[in-house]
Amino acid sequence: MGLFGKLFEKKSCDICGGEIGLLGNRKLEDGNLCKECAKKLSPWFSDRRQSTVAQIRDQLDYREANRAEVEQFHVTRTLGLDTKVLLDEDAGKFLVTSAPRWKEANPDVLDFSQVTGCDVDVEESKSEEKRKLPDGKEVSYNPPHYHYSYEFWIAIHVNSPWFDKIRFRLGRDVEIDTAGARFVGTLNPRTDREYQERERMANEIRTALTQVRRQVRREAEAAAAPKQVVTCPWCGATTTPDEAGRCEFCGGSVRN
């Protein structure tokens, strides 16, 4: 079969067995994936071409099991703008989604303990605005007028078998123009109210996730620490205090 024939050769999805249309193939390391099965993968997954059919099957099994996690997810706190970070602080879990009907979108539910870090990146774009002369020539204003655009990006680093980072933009760009005022030197965007608010939101997300990560790790370390046997000052019994620091016999506090 020639190159032309191979190009139009019908292929089947190695996951569902369905026929793949001309432009519907999603190549895997050792097979083919239809676009409908590809839609079921995590939106944060980016290594499809380097994944085997077996690995894709495993991820789709995980994604199906994730639906139960989504159904049990109870939002206690919402952070962000268009893309939101939803926290279930009672269960120690979170998810990131831009879908208004997020339960139908099946967003990945992660434990706080899976967070390994959180970064805030601000990308600046700058362009000069010029005025047009009667002959059509464009010249600079005096002083020059500049248009600045700032994109705020959040990158949540996680320990997951399927992806290691959740990166999303925090709302639309912050736009700042220097026209209409004498502008000298370097622009300080932190004097702009919208920039300040976007920075506050970004830091709120970073602080929330890093704080819960530290809390979960402290609790895990405390749970793994050897239990100390003490004498209860209330009943005199030799006891191993519970998590609240109370005597297992009389319930009295044995903490100093």
C-alpha positions as CSV (number, residue, x, y, z in Angstrom):
1,M,0.0,0.0,0.0
2,G,1.4,3.4,-1.0
3,L,1.7,6.5,1.1
4,F,-1.6,7.8,-0.2
5,G,-3.3,4.6,0.7
6,K,-1.9,4.5,4.2
7,L,-3.1,8.1,4.7
8,F,-6.7,7.2,4.1
9,E,-6.6,3.7,5.6
10,K,-9.4,3.2,8.1
11,K,-8.3,2.8,11.7
12,S,-10.0,1.5,14.8
13,C,-9.7,2.8,18.3
14,D,-7.7,0.5,20.5
15,I,-9.8,1.4,23.5
16,C,-13.5,1.2,22.4
17,G,-13.0,-0.6,19.1
18,G,-14.9,2.0,17.1
19,E,-13.9,3.2,13.7
20,I,-11.8,6.4,13.6
21,G,-12.7,9.1,11.1
22,L,-10.2,10.7,8.8
23,L,-9.3,13.5,11.2
24,G,-10.3,11.8,14.4
25,N,-7.2,9.8,15.2
26,R,-5.2,10.5,18.4
27,K,-1.9,8.6,18.1
28,L,-0.6,6.6,21.0
29,E,2.9,5.1,21.5
30,D,1.6,1.7,20.4
31,G,-1.9,2.3,19.0
32,N,-4.7,4.6,18.1
33,L,-7.3,6.5,20.1
34,C,-10.5,8.0,18.9
35,K,-11.4,11.6,19.8
36,E,-14.4,10.5,21.9
37,C,-12.2,8.4,24.2
38,A,-9.6,11.2,24.2
39,K,-12.2,13.6,25.6
40,K,-12.5,11.3,28.7
41,L,-8.9,11.8,29.7
42,S,-7.9,14.3,32.3
43,P,-7.7,17.9,30.9
44,W,-4.3,18.2,32.7
45,F,-2.9,15.2,31.0
46,S,-0.3,16.0,28.2
47,D,1.7,12.8,27.5
48,R,-0.8,11.0,25.2
49,R,1.7,10.4,22.4
50,Q,4.2,8.8,24.8
51,S,1.4,6.7,26.4
52,T,0.7,3.0,25.7
53,V,-2.8,1.6,25.1
54,A,-2.5,-0.1,28.5
55,Q,-1.7,3.2,30.2
56,I,-4.6,4.9,28.6
57,R,-6.9,2.1,29.7
58,D,-5.6,2.6,33.3
59,Q,-6.3,6.3,33.2
60,L,-9.8,5.9,31.8
61,D,-10.5,3.4,34.7
62,Y,-9.3,6.1,37.1
63,R,-11.4,8.8,35.4
64,E,-14.5,6.6,35.7
65,A,-13.8,6.0,39.4
66,N,-13.3,9.8,39.8
67,R,-17.0,10.3,39.1
68,A,-17.8,8.9,42.5
69,E,-15.3,11.3,44.1
70,V,-16.9,14.2,42.3
71,E,-20.4,13.2,43.5
72,Q,-19.2,13.2,47.1
73,F,-17.3,16.5,46.8
74,H,-18.8,19.2,49.0
75,V,-17.5,22.7,48.3
76,T,-16.6,24.6,51.4
77,R,-14.5,27.4,49.7
78,T,-14.3,28.8,46.1
79,L,-11.2,30.6,44.8
80,G,-10.5,32.1,41.4
81,L,-12.4,33.7,38.5
82,D,-13.2,31.9,35.2
83,T,-11.2,28.8,36.2
84,K,-12.0,28.1,39.9
85,V,-10.2,26.2,42.6
86,L,-12.9,24.4,44.7
87,L,-11.9,23.2,48.2
88,D,-13.6,20.5,50.2
89,E,-11.8,21.2,53.5
90,D,-13.8,18.7,55.5
91,A,-12.6,15.8,53.2
92,G,-9.1,17.3,52.6
93,K,-9.7,17.5,48.8
94,F,-9.7,20.0,46.0
95,L,-10.4,20.3,42.3
96,V,-9.8,22.9,39.5
97,T,-12.5,23.5,36.8
98,S,-13.8,26.1,34.4
99,A,-17.1,24.3,33.8
100,P,-20.2,26.0,35.1
101,R,-21.8,22.5,35.6
102,W,-18.6,21.1,36.9
103,K,-20.0,17.8,38.2
104,E,-20.8,16.8,34.6
105,A,-17.3,17.7,33.5
106,N,-15.8,15.2,35.9
107,P,-12.8,17.3,37.1
108,D,-10.0,15.5,38.8
109,V,-10.4,15.3,42.6
110,L,-7.1,15.5,44.4
111,D,-6.1,15.2,48.0
112,F,-4.4,18.2,49.7
113,S,-1.5,15.9,50.5
114,Q,-0.8,15.6,46.7
115,V,0.1,19.2,46.4
116,T,3.9,19.7,46.2
117,G,3.9,23.4,45.4
118,C,2.1,26.4,43.9
119,D,3.6,29.1,41.7
120,V,2.2,32.4,40.4
121,D,3.6,33.7,37.1
122,V,2.8,37.1,35.6
123,E,3.6,37.5,31.9
124,E,3.9,41.1,30.7
125,S,3.4,42.3,27.1
126,K,4.2,45.8,26.0
127,S,3.3,47.7,22.8
128,E,3.8,51.4,21.9
129,E,0.7,53.3,20.7
130,K,1.6,55.8,17.9
131,R,-0.3,58.7,16.3
132,K,-0.9,58.9,12.6
133,L,0.1,62.0,10.6
134,P,-2.0,63.4,7.7
135,D,0.4,61.6,5.2
136,G,-0.3,58.3,6.9
137,K,3.0,58.1,8.7
138,E,3.0,56.9,12.3
139,V,5.1,58.7,14.9
140,S,5.6,58.3,18.6
141,Y,3.8,60.6,21.1
142,N,5.9,62.8,23.3
143,P,6.2,61.3,25.8
144,P,5.6,57.9,24.3
145,H,2.3,56.1,25.0
146,Y,2.5,52.4,25.9
147,H,0.0,49.7,26.4
148,Y,0.8,47.0,28.9
149,S,-1.0,43.7,29.3
150,Y,-0.5,41.3,32.2
151,E,-1.5,37.6,32.2
152,F,-1.7,35.9,35.6
153,W,-1.0,32.2,35.6
154,I,-1.3,29.7,38.5
155,A,0.7,26.5,38.4
156,I,-0.3,23.9,41.1
157,H,2.3,21.1,41.2
158,V,0.9,17.8,42.3
159,N,1.9,14.2,42.9
160,S,-0.3,12.3,40.5
161,P,0.3,9.3,38.2
162,W,-1.4,11.1,35.3
163,F,0.0,14.6,35.5
164,D,2.4,16.7,37.6
165,K,1.0,20.2,37.1
166,I,-2.3,22.0,36.9
167,R,-1.7,25.3,35.1
168,F,-4.4,27.9,34.3
169,R,-4.9,31.6,33.7
170,L,-6.5,33.7,36.4
171,G,-9.2,35.6,34.5
172,R,-8.7,38.0,31.6
173,D,-5.6,40.1,31.0
174,V,-5.0,43.2,33.1
175,E,-4.7,46.1,30.7
176,I,-2.8,49.3,31.6
177,D,-2.3,52.3,29.3
178,T,0.1,55.2,30.0
179,A,-1.7,57.6,27.7
180,G,-3.2,60.7,29.3
181,A,-0.5,61.2,31.9
182,R,3.2,62.2,32.0
183,F,4.9,58.9,32.1
184,V,8.6,58.7,33.0
185,G,10.6,55.6,33.9
186,T,9.5,52.0,34.4
187,L,5.8,51.3,35.0
188,N,5.0,49.9,38.4
189,P,1.8,47.8,37.7
190,R,1.2,47.3,41.5
191,T,-0.2,50.8,41.6
192,D,-3.1,49.7,39.4
193,R,-6.2,48.6,41.3
194,E,-7.1,45.7,39.0
195,Y,-3.6,44.4,39.1
196,Q,-3.6,44.6,42.9
197,E,-6.9,42.6,43.0
198,R,-5.6,39.9,40.6
199,E,-2.4,39.6,42.6
200,R,-4.4,39.2,45.8
201,M,-6.5,36.4,44.2
202,A,-3.4,34.6,43.0
203,N,-1.7,34.8,46.4
204,E,-4.9,33.7,48.1
205,I,-4.9,30.5,46.0
206,R,-1.2,29.9,46.6
207,T,-1.5,30.5,50.3
208,A,-4.6,28.3,50.7
209,L,-3.1,25.3,48.9
210,T,0.3,25.5,50.6
211,Q,-1.2,26.0,54.1
212,V,-3.5,22.9,53.7
213,R,-0.5,20.9,52.4
214,R,1.5,21.8,55.5
215,Q,-1.4,21.0,57.8
216,V,-1.9,17.6,56.2
217,R,1.7,16.8,56.5
218,R,1.9,17.8,60.1
219,E,-1.1,15.6,60.9
220,A,0.5,12.7,59.1
221,E,3.7,13.2,61.0
222,A,1.8,13.4,64.3
223,A,-0.1,10.2,63.4
224,A,3.1,8.4,62.6
225,A,4.9,9.5,65.7
226,P,5.2,6.9,68.5
227,K,2.6,7.3,71.2
228,Q,3.8,8.4,74.7
229,V,2.5,6.6,77.8
230,V,1.8,9.0,80.6
231,T,0.1,9.0,84.0
232,C,-3.3,10.6,84.1
233,P,-3.4,13.5,86.7
234,W,-7.2,12.9,87.2
235,C,-7.6,9.1,87.7
236,G,-3.9,8.0,88.1
237,A,-4.1,5.4,85.4
238,T,-1.2,4.8,83.0
239,T,-2.7,5.8,79.6
240,T,-1.9,6.5,76.0
241,P,-3.7,9.9,75.2
242,D,-6.0,10.0,72.2
243,E,-5.7,12.5,69.4
244,A,-7.4,15.2,71.6
245,G,-4.9,14.6,74.4
246,R,-7.4,12.9,76.8
247,C,-7.1,9.9,79.0
248,E,-8.5,6.7,77.4
249,F,-10.0,5.7,80.8
250,C,-11.6,8.8,82.4
251,G,-11.5,11.3,79.5
252,G,-9.6,13.9,81.4
253,S,-7.1,16.1,79.7
254,V,-3.5,15.0,80.1
255,R,-1.9,17.7,78.2
256,N,0.3,20.2,80.0
